Amino acid sequence: MSMDKKLSEEGADWIAEMVSEDLGGFVPAELVDLIMEFELQIRASENDPEMSHTMMTEKLIPFLEAEGVPLKEGALTPAVIGEILFWEDEFYSMAGQSRKIRS
């Protein structure tokens, strides 16, 4: 699934805001944008557009670590990545580009 750059940026901003509100902390839009970018690469390379959030989270972690994103308690955790993926699904749905994800 691809989105134009402007819509993708709006999505990253909105998702970051929703996750920040839900979790009571700050999630930068740049992090969400990075996750969205890596997620597209992973879905394409694995030829699995319906990959579950759990599996996607596992596959995202090495990509994020390679970019120097701190992945530990008090920083970016698998639970936060899962929350970002959930709100990403919501955004895609609102943008008229719903996607089907395995549970």
Secondary structure, DSSP 8 states (H G I E B T S, - for coil): ----HHHHHHHHHHHHHHHHHHHTS---HHHHHHHHHHHHHHHHHHT-TT--HHHHHHHHHHHHHHTT---STTS--HHHHHHHHHHHHHHHHHTT-------
